Amino acid sequence: MHHVLDARALNRATLARQLLLERADLPVLDAVAHLGGLQAQEPQEPFTGLWSRLRAFDPAALDTLLTGRRVVRTHLMRRTVHLLTADDVLAWRSRFDSMLRQRVVTTYRRELEGVDFTELAAAGRAVLADGEPRSMGELARAVADRWPDPGPRPLGELLIAALIPSVQLPPRGLWRTKAGVRNLPLAAWLGRDADPLDPADGVGQALVRRYLAAYGPAATADLRAWSGLTGLPAAVKAVRGELVTFRDERGRELLDVPEAPRPDPDTPAPVRFLPAFDNAILGYDDRTRIIDDAHRGLSVAGERVVLVDGRVSATWTVAQATVVVRPLRRLTKAEHGEVAAEGSEVAAFLTDGETDAVSIETR
């Protein structure tokens, strides 16, 4: 008989793994590694995500990692842009090749019909061999004479997001910097190609362990939702003997690494402001541990959210240097005060202390 973990127990475990139950004293590189990356299609959002998780977070530390090629921006999980350590990208990219290709092909099946992917990849690499960073559109137009029919968007996405492991170069993704996307092959930026699949871990056990350490306890469907990969049942089977198992209230089997924290469900949870597309929400198939089903759409619509007592209870934006909070439910007086206090800290972070203005709209 498996021990049942209710939604509150899963919530507190998630907050602890995601460094949201209390801020961590971790170097930025270690935090990015622990989280298995941060979704980063909106370039400035990872800064808020790390500020909410780390004590005394300095945006310059992340900038230094990006310009120093120790952290990169690239397409990986779910074919979305993620901020990952260089070591993880090199170790993981080959495992994601098929998924990335399939997702692009599914999106542009008609446009890409008849295109020889091997020839296209070779042509794209030949263009990029001069070491000049290019946008998706520029790379697509450079090979369009041989493949005129698909159009630049399908060709560019297939080349950059799938066929040629690539990174988005700084200044894209630097603190308070607006810059277009310029890509180079991963090997050109980091000095070596992505690692081939490890024969000793051909099915991906290491990836399963890493996911559970940062997101567990979780079901295999959650692992699939986070990664976008469908071919991990063998990996789960291979590591099952070293894992502990639970059930959620729906009866789903949940897997976890034994040593990971599972706090008391009554542990107080501080207010936290999360950026758009945060993996603390998107990293699960069943997101009810942190967000009500009625509000699930917020997690894919790019809304920034506020956690109150560990759950999504408001959205937030910035208008005229003021953090504006829109509650999804009525806040108690104490909760209102906690949201206002944390919102002021967010405003100060985003403006380098020029303002701590926060406005909470009436529900």
N, C-alpha and C positions, 0 to 999 in steps of 0.2 A: 504494500500500500504506500503510494507516494504521498508525501506531505503536501498539503494544498497551501499555496501562497495566494492571498487575496490581492486585490488591486493596490491596496495601500502598502502591503509588504513589497510588492513588485515596484511600486513607485519609489520607496525609500532605497531599494537596491539600485534602481536606475540612477537616482540622484547621486548616490555614493560613487558609482562607477564613472558617472559623467562629470565628477568633480563639482557637483552643484549642491551637495549637502553642506559642504564647507569648502572655502577656497583652499587650493593646494599650494604648497611651497615647492613647486616644480619648475625647472627651467622650461622655457617655451618649447624647445625641441622635444623634451621628454613628454610634455603634455600632448603635443601633436601626435607623437608616436602612440601614447597610451590610448588616445581616442580613435586611433585608426584613421586619422585625418579629419578634417572639417570640411563640410560642403562649402564651396567658395565661388559659386557662379556669380554672386554679387560680391565684387572684390573687397569691399570694406567690411563685410559682415563678420569674417573670422576674428577681427580685432575685438568686437563686442563679445563674441563667443568666448574668447580667451580671457578677456577682462572679467567676465562673470565667473570664471573658473579658477583664476590664479590670483594670489596675493601680489600686490605691487606690480601688476603687469605693465610693462613698458612697450608701447608699439614699436619703438626703435629696435627692440630685440628681435621681433619678427621680421622687420625690414632687413636686418643684418643677415638673418638666416636665408631669406629669399635671394638677396644679392650675393651672398656667399655660397649659394647653390647647395645648401644643406636641407632646405625645404623648397618644394616646387608646387606649381599649379598645373594640374593635368586632368584629363578625362580619365575617370576610373570607375568607382562604384556607381552603378545604375546609369553609366554613360554621362554622368554629370561632372562638372569641374570640382575637384577637391584639392585642398591644401594638404600635402602629405610630406613626410620626411623623404629625402632622397633615397635612403636605404630601403624604405618600404616600397617605394615605386619600383626600384630596381628588382626587388625580390618578388613583387606581386604582379607586375604588369603582364607577364606572359600568361598567367592564369586567367586574365580577363580578356585576352585577345578575341576569342570566339564570341563572347557576349557582346563586346563592343561592336564587332563587325555585324553581328546579327541584328542588333538594335538599330544601327544605321540603315541596314538593308531593309528591315521591316518598315522603317519610316519612308524610305524612298525606293520601294520595290520597283515601281513602274519606271521611274527615271533611270535607275541603274541597270535595268534589264540589258543583258548582252555585254556588259562591261567586264573585261578580264581584270580581276583584282590584282593578280600578280604583276601584270604589265603596268597597271595604273600605279601600284606602289613603287615599282622600279622607276617610272617616269617622275613621280613625285620626289623620290630620294635624289634623283639626278639633278632636279631643280634646286633642292636644298643643299646640295653638296658644296655650293659656293660659300656656305656659312652665313648667308644673309637671312635674318629673320623675316618671316612673311606672315601675313594674315591668311585665313582660310581662303578668302576670295582671291587674293593674289596668287596663291599656289594653284587654285583651281583654274584660273585664267591662263596660267603658264602651261598647263597641259591640255587646255580646251581645244587646241587644234586637232588633237588625236581623238578627243571625246567631246564633240560639240553638242551632242543632244541632251545629256543629263542636266546641264546648267551648273553654275558655280556653287550653289549651296549644297546640293547632293555630293558633288565631287569633293568640295572642300571638307565637308564633315566626314566623309568616308576616309579621306587621306589623313586628316589631323586627329580625328577622334578614334580612329580604328586601325588603319593600315600602317601608319608610321607613328610609333610611340613618340609623343611630342610634349613639350612643356610650353607654357605661356610665360614669356620673359618679363622680368621687371623692366620698366617701372609699373607695369600692370600688377595690381595687388599690393602696392606699397601704401603706407599710411597717408591718407588724405591726398592721394595722387590719382588723377584721372588720366588714363592712358588706354589706347586701343590694344587689341590682342595681337601680339606678334609671336610667332611660334618658331621653335627650332626642334630638331629631333632630340630625343632624350639623350642619345649617345653623344651628340655634339655638345650639349650643355653640361652633362655630368661626367663626360670622359669615358663612358663605357656603355655598352648595350644593356638592356634589361636581362636579368639572369634567366637562363632556360629553366624549365620546370625541374625541380630537384628530384632526382630519381628516388631518393629516400623518403620523399614526401609528395609523391606524385598525385595524391588525391586531395591535398590541402589541409592536413591536420593543423598545421601551424596557424593558418588563417582562422580556423574554427576556434582555436584557443584564444587568439587575440580578440576575436569578436566577443566571445563570452566574458573575457576579463573586463571589457569596457561596456558591455550591454546586457550581460546575463542577470538573472536567469532568463532564458529565452528559448523559444521554439525554433525548429528548423525553418519554419515559414518566416520567422523574424530575420534569421540569418540570410535567407534568400532575398528578403525585402531590402536589407541593408546593402548587400553586395551586388545584387542583380544577377548573381550566378545561380544556375539551376543544377550544376553538376557536383554538388557537395555531399550527397548522401553517403558516399563511400568514405569521405573524410569524417563525417559524424560517426559512422560505424567504427572507424579505426580508433577513435579516441573515446568512444562511449565508456569503456571500462575504467577510464581515469576520471570520469565526470560524476557529479551528483545529479539526481533527478528529482523533479517536483511536478506538481500539477497546478494549473491555474483554476480559477473558478468555473471556466468553461470545460474543464477536463483535458485541456491540451497538455502534452508532456513538455516540460521545461528542462533544459539542460544547463549546467553551470560548472565552472571550475571550482574545486573544493575550497580553495583558500581565499576566494574573493569575498568582499564584505556584503553581508545581508543584514542591514541594521534593523533594530526593533522598529516595527511599524509606527510606534508612537513617538519616534524621534522627531523633534521639531524640524521643520524645513523652512529656510529663509526665503524671502522673496528674491527671485532672480529674473533678470531681463535677458531674453534669448534673442539672437539675431534671426533673420529670415532663413528658412530651410535648415534649421539646426538638426543635426542627426540624433539628438536626444529624443526627438519626435520621429523623424523620418527613418530612423534606424530599426523600425519595427513594422511588422505586418499588423499585429494587434496593438494599437496605440492607446488603448483605453487605460493603460497604467499611468498615463500622463495627460491625456486629452480626451474629453468626452466625444463620443461618436458624432454628436450634433455639431461639433466644431472641427471635425477632422479635416474639412476642406481648407481650413486656415493653414494647415501644415504644408499644403502643396500650392498655395496661392501667394506665397512670399510674404505673408504677414509676420511681423515680429510679435512675439508673445511674451506675456508676463506670467511667471509661475507664482502662485500664491498657495501656500501649504502644499507645494510640490506639484500642483496641477495648473494647466493652462486656464487662466481666469480673466485675462485681459489681452488686448493688443496694444501696441505702442508705435508711435511714429515721432519724428522730429519736425517741428514747424517753427520757423523763426527763432531758432536756437532754444526752443522749449520742448522738453519731452512731454508728449501728449499721450495719456493713457485712456483707453476706452474699455471699461470693464465689460465682461461677458455675463457677469452676475453681480448681485448687490454685494459690496464689500462691507465687512463689519468695520466698526470704528477703528479697531486695532489694526486690521488688515489695511485699511485706507492709510493709516499712519506709516505702516511698514512699506507700502508701495510708494508713498510720497518720498520717504527717506531714501530708498534705493534708487528711485527715479532721479532724485537730485544728484546722487553719486554718478549715475549714468550721464546726466547732462554735463556735469563737471568733467568727466572723462572725455566726452566727445568734443568739448570746447576748450580743453586744456585749462579748466578752471575759470574761464571767462564768465560762465553763468552756471547756476544750478537750478534753473527754472524748470518746474514740472507742473503740469495741469492734469487733473484727473476729472474726466467728464462724469456727469451724473448719470447713473444707470436708470 
